[in-house]
């Protein structure tokens, strides 16, 4: 009887080893493969989005449902040395968030410059400062895709620049954007908006005016002791061209004009090249030109400002 029970126990054990356990392992392996395939499919889907922050969400076959996050930081440095020394540091940061057809962009830019030349003998070993300036810019940009070519957008720009004695400059705008040309290698976008601007100068600016007033040299100078306000027309155009898989060209121009006084306008032109060094890291070369047709004459600044710089960009 005991032998019979042992025999039955061994037969049941063998049956389980041959049939049940392999089936369980097969099911587990199948589940694991299914999960890996799903993960691979999901990763592939995310990779297929490409540079989504440069695309209208409605250009995809199906609008991505996930919350998309893009981070970008760049640093450029330029130094000229000789009869005078000029150092220019540029840092910028971009955060892009997207949920379906809604996109939010946050940009921060820092421009720091230091220009000097040697003093006259016998103090030629010391430097005489020609320019020391720091400029901060923040841009909040909200966008809503209406069609695969048209977007509605609004935003706020903030500027602080001690070189032109700007304490705070707020620019509010709202308008429509349109994709003029769309191709796998080239994309051109435009944007037009109406806005409102508030400008406050620094204490140094007002002190300079009081000094000139004491000297009797303020005739013909436009001056406002309080906050200057104006209605503006804001136009923006940008293009991105993919020359190769590792080289891209960028171009943009921003134009602001006072609706009530067309002589008060300014623009910013930028062109740059991004070359991929490795994943997430790019080398960059850029040229920037800024023009302001209405600088205050009491500041004694030039209307045009240009700079060329090279640096590195990190993209995620």
C-alpha positions as CSV (number, residue, x, y, z in Angstrom):
1,X,0.0,0.0,0.0
2,X,2.8,2.4,0.9
3,X,4.6,1.6,-2.4
4,X,1.3,2.3,-4.3
5,X,1.0,5.7,-2.5
6,X,4.7,6.5,-3.3
7,X,4.1,5.5,-6.9
8,X,1.1,7.7,-7.2
9,X,3.0,10.6,-5.6
10,X,5.9,10.3,-8.0
11,X,3.5,10.1,-11.0
12,X,1.7,13.3,-9.9
13,X,5.0,15.0,-9.3
14,X,6.3,14.1,-12.7
15,X,3.0,15.2,-14.3
16,X,3.3,18.6,-12.6
17,X,7.0,19.0,-13.6
18,X,6.2,18.2,-17.2
19,X,3.0,20.1,-17.7
20,X,2.1,22.7,-15.0
21,X,5.5,24.3,-14.3
22,X,6.6,24.8,-17.9
23,X,3.2,26.3,-18.7
24,X,3.6,28.7,-15.7
25,X,7.1,29.7,-16.9
26,X,5.8,30.0,-20.4
27,X,3.0,32.3,-19.3
28,X,5.4,34.4,-17.2
29,X,7.7,34.7,-20.1
30,X,4.9,35.6,-22.4
31,X,3.7,38.3,-20.0
32,X,7.2,39.6,-19.7
33,X,7.6,39.7,-23.5
34,X,4.3,41.5,-23.8
35,X,5.3,44.1,-21.3
36,X,8.7,44.6,-23.0
37,X,7.0,44.9,-26.4
38,X,4.5,47.4,-25.0
39,X,7.4,49.3,-23.4
40,X,9.4,49.2,-26.6
41,X,6.3,50.3,-28.6
42,X,5.7,53.2,-26.2
43,X,9.4,54.2,-26.4
44,X,9.3,54.0,-30.2
45,X,6.1,56.1,-30.2
46,X,7.9,58.8,-28.1
47,X,10.9,58.7,-30.3
48,X,8.7,59.1,-33.4
49,X,7.6,62.5,-32.0
50,X,10.9,63.9,-32.9
51,X,11.4,67.6,-32.0
52,X,7.8,68.0,-30.9
53,X,8.5,71.4,-29.4
54,X,9.1,72.7,-32.9
55,X,6.0,71.1,-34.3
56,X,2.2,71.8,-34.2
57,X,0.6,69.0,-32.2
58,X,-2.1,68.7,-34.9
59,X,0.5,67.7,-37.5
60,X,0.7,64.2,-35.9
61,X,-1.7,61.5,-37.0
62,X,-3.0,61.3,-33.5
63,X,-2.4,64.0,-31.0
64,X,0.0,62.7,-28.2
65,X,-1.9,62.3,-25.0
66,X,1.0,62.2,-22.6
67,X,2.4,65.3,-20.9
68,X,5.5,66.2,-22.9
69,X,8.5,68.0,-21.3
70,X,11.5,69.5,-23.1
71,X,14.5,71.1,-21.5
72,X,17.2,73.1,-23.3
73,X,20.1,75.1,-21.9
74,X,22.9,76.9,-23.8
75,X,26.0,78.9,-22.9
76,X,28.0,81.1,-25.4
77,X,31.1,83.0,-24.7
78,X,33.1,85.4,-26.9
79,X,36.3,87.2,-26.0
80,X,38.2,89.9,-28.0
81,X,41.7,90.9,-26.8
82,X,44.1,93.5,-28.1
83,X,44.1,97.2,-27.6
84,X,40.9,96.6,-25.6
85,X,39.4,93.5,-24.0
86,X,35.8,92.5,-24.5
87,X,34.1,89.6,-22.8
88,X,30.5,88.6,-23.5
89,X,28.7,85.8,-21.7
90,X,25.3,84.5,-22.9
91,X,23.2,82.0,-21.0
92,X,19.7,80.8,-22.0
93,X,17.2,78.3,-20.7
94,X,14.1,76.9,-22.2
95,X,11.3,74.8,-20.7
96,X,8.5,73.5,-22.9
97,X,5.4,71.7,-21.6
98,X,2.6,70.3,-23.7
99,X,-0.6,68.5,-23.1
100,X,-2.5,67.6,-26.2
101,X,-3.1,70.9,-28.1
102,X,-1.9,73.2,-25.3
103,X,1.8,74.3,-25.1
104,X,3.6,76.5,-22.6
105,X,7.1,77.8,-23.1
106,X,9.3,79.5,-20.5
107,X,12.5,81.2,-21.6
108,X,15.2,82.9,-19.6
109,X,18.2,84.7,-21.1
110,X,21.2,86.4,-19.5
111,X,23.6,88.7,-21.3
112,X,26.7,89.8,-19.4
113,X,29.4,92.0,-20.9
114,X,32.6,93.6,-19.7
115,X,34.7,95.8,-22.0
116,X,37.8,97.7,-21.0
117,X,41.0,99.2,-22.3
118,X,44.4,100.0,-20.8
119,X,44.8,103.4,-19.1
120,X,47.3,105.9,-20.4
121,X,51.0,105.6,-19.2
122,X,52.2,105.4,-16.6
123,X,49.1,103.5,-15.5
124,X,48.8,101.4,-18.6
125,X,48.9,98.2,-16.5
126,X,45.4,99.1,-15.1
127,X,42.2,98.9,-17.1
128,X,39.7,101.5,-17.8
129,X,36.1,100.1,-17.9
130,X,34.3,100.9,-21.2
131,X,31.2,98.9,-20.5
132,X,29.9,96.7,-17.7
133,X,26.3,95.5,-18.2
134,X,23.9,92.8,-17.3
135,X,20.6,92.1,-19.1
136,X,17.9,89.7,-18.0
137,X,15.0,88.5,-20.1
138,X,12.0,86.3,-19.2
139,X,9.4,85.2,-21.7
140,X,6.2,83.3,-20.8
141,X,4.4,82.0,-24.0
142,X,1.1,80.1,-24.1
143,X,-0.2,78.5,-27.3
144,X,-3.3,76.7,-28.5
145,X,-3.3,74.8,-31.8
146,X,-6.4,75.6,-33.8
147,X,-5.5,73.8,-37.0
148,X,-2.3,72.0,-38.2
149,X,-1.1,75.4,-39.4
150,X,-2.8,78.0,-37.2
151,X,-2.2,78.7,-33.5
152,X,-3.5,81.2,-31.0
153,X,-1.0,82.6,-28.6
154,X,-0.5,85.1,-25.8
155,X,2.4,85.9,-23.5
156,X,4.4,88.2,-21.3
157,X,8.0,89.4,-21.8
158,X,10.0,91.0,-19.0
159,X,13.3,92.9,-19.5
160,X,15.8,94.4,-17.2
161,X,18.9,96.0,-18.7
162,X,21.2,98.3,-16.7
163,X,23.1,99.4,-19.8
164,X,20.1,101.2,-21.2
165,X,18.8,102.0,-17.7
166,X,15.7,99.9,-17.9
167,X,14.5,98.8,-14.5
168,X,11.4,96.9,-15.7
169,X,9.9,96.5,-19.1
170,X,6.7,94.5,-19.4
171,X,5.2,93.5,-22.7
172,X,1.8,91.8,-22.9
173,X,0.6,90.4,-26.2
174,X,-2.0,88.2,-27.9
175,X,-2.4,87.1,-31.5
176,X,-2.3,84.4,-34.1
177,X,0.5,82.4,-35.7
178,X,0.6,80.6,-39.1
179,X,3.0,78.0,-40.6
180,X,4.0,79.5,-43.9
181,X,6.1,76.5,-45.1
182,X,6.4,73.0,-43.8
183,X,8.8,70.3,-45.0
184,X,10.8,67.6,-43.3
185,X,13.9,69.7,-43.8
186,X,12.6,73.2,-43.5
187,X,9.9,74.9,-41.4
188,X,8.9,78.6,-41.4
189,X,6.5,80.1,-38.9
190,X,5.1,83.6,-38.4
191,X,3.2,85.3,-35.6
192,X,1.4,88.6,-35.4
193,X,-0.1,90.1,-32.2
194,X,-1.3,93.3,-30.6
195,X,0.2,94.2,-27.2
196,X,0.6,96.7,-24.4
197,X,3.9,97.8,-22.9
198,X,5.0,99.3,-19.6
199,X,8.5,100.8,-19.1
200,X,10.2,102.0,-15.9
201,X,13.7,103.4,-15.9
202,X,16.3,103.0,-13.2
203,X,17.1,105.6,-10.6
204,X,20.4,106.3,-12.4
205,X,18.4,107.3,-15.5
206,X,16.4,109.9,-13.6
207,X,19.5,111.2,-11.8
208,X,21.2,111.7,-15.2
209,X,18.2,113.7,-16.4
210,X,18.3,116.0,-13.3
211,X,22.0,116.6,-13.9
212,X,21.4,117.5,-17.6
213,X,18.5,119.7,-16.5
214,X,20.8,121.6,-14.2
215,X,23.2,122.1,-17.1
216,X,20.4,123.3,-19.3
217,X,20.9,120.5,-21.9
218,X,17.4,118.8,-21.9
219,X,15.9,120.6,-24.9
220,X,14.4,118.1,-27.3
221,X,14.8,115.2,-25.0
222,X,11.7,113.0,-24.3
223,X,11.5,112.3,-20.7
224,X,8.8,110.7,-18.4
225,X,9.3,110.6,-14.7
226,X,6.8,107.9,-14.2
227,X,5.8,104.6,-16.0
228,X,5.8,105.0,-19.8
229,X,3.0,103.0,-21.5
230,X,2.3,102.3,-25.2
231,X,0.3,100.1,-27.5
232,X,2.4,98.0,-29.7
233,X,2.3,95.7,-32.7
234,X,4.5,92.6,-32.3
235,X,5.6,90.5,-35.3
236,X,7.7,87.4,-35.0
237,X,9.1,85.0,-37.7
238,X,11.3,82.0,-37.3
239,X,12.8,79.2,-39.4
240,X,14.6,76.0,-38.8
241,X,16.4,74.1,-41.5
242,X,17.8,70.6,-41.1
243,X,20.9,70.5,-43.4
244,X,22.0,67.0,-42.2
245,X,21.0,64.7,-39.3
246,X,23.6,66.4,-37.1
247,X,23.5,70.0,-38.4
248,X,20.6,72.5,-38.1
249,X,20.3,76.2,-39.0
250,X,18.0,78.5,-37.0
251,X,16.8,82.1,-37.9
252,X,14.4,84.4,-36.1
253,X,13.4,88.0,-36.0
254,X,11.3,90.0,-33.5
255,X,9.8,93.4,-34.4
256,X,8.0,95.8,-32.1
257,X,6.5,99.1,-33.2
258,X,4.4,101.7,-31.3
259,X,1.0,101.8,-32.8
260,X,0.6,105.6,-32.1
261,X,4.2,106.6,-33.0
262,X,5.7,104.6,-35.9
263,X,9.2,106.1,-35.2
264,X,9.4,104.2,-32.0
265,X,10.3,100.7,-33.1
266,X,12.9,98.0,-32.3
267,X,13.9,94.6,-33.7
268,X,16.1,91.7,-32.9
269,X,17.6,89.4,-35.5
270,X,19.3,86.1,-34.7
271,X,20.9,83.3,-36.8
272,X,22.6,80.3,-35.4
273,X,23.8,76.8,-36.3
274,X,23.6,73.7,-34.0
275,X,26.0,70.8,-34.7
276,X,25.4,67.5,-32.8
277,X,28.5,66.3,-30.9
278,X,26.8,63.4,-29.0
279,X,23.4,62.6,-27.7
280,X,21.9,65.7,-26.0
281,X,25.0,67.8,-26.6
282,X,25.4,70.3,-29.5
283,X,28.0,72.9,-30.4
284,X,26.5,76.2,-31.4
285,X,27.6,79.3,-33.3
286,X,25.3,82.4,-33.4
287,X,25.1,86.0,-34.7
288,X,22.8,88.5,-32.9
289,X,21.9,92.0,-34.1
290,X,19.6,94.3,-32.1
291,X,18.3,97.7,-33.3
292,X,16.4,100.4,-31.4
293,X,15.3,103.4,-33.3
294,X,14.3,105.4,-30.2
295,X,17.1,105.2,-27.6
296,X,17.0,108.2,-25.2
297,X,19.6,110.7,-26.3
298,X,20.5,111.4,-22.7
299,X,22.0,107.9,-22.4
300,X,24.4,108.4,-25.3
301,X,24.0,104.8,-26.6
302,X,24.1,103.5,-30.1
303,X,21.0,102.3,-31.9
304,X,22.6,99.1,-33.2
305,X,24.2,96.4,-31.2
306,X,25.8,93.2,-32.8
307,X,27.6,90.2,-31.4
308,X,28.9,86.9,-32.5
309,X,29.5,84.0,-30.1
310,X,30.2,80.2,-29.9
311,X,29.2,77.8,-27.2
312,X,27.5,74.6,-26.2
313,X,23.9,73.6,-26.0
314,X,22.3,70.8,-24.0
315,X,18.9,69.4,-25.1
316,X,16.6,66.9,-23.4
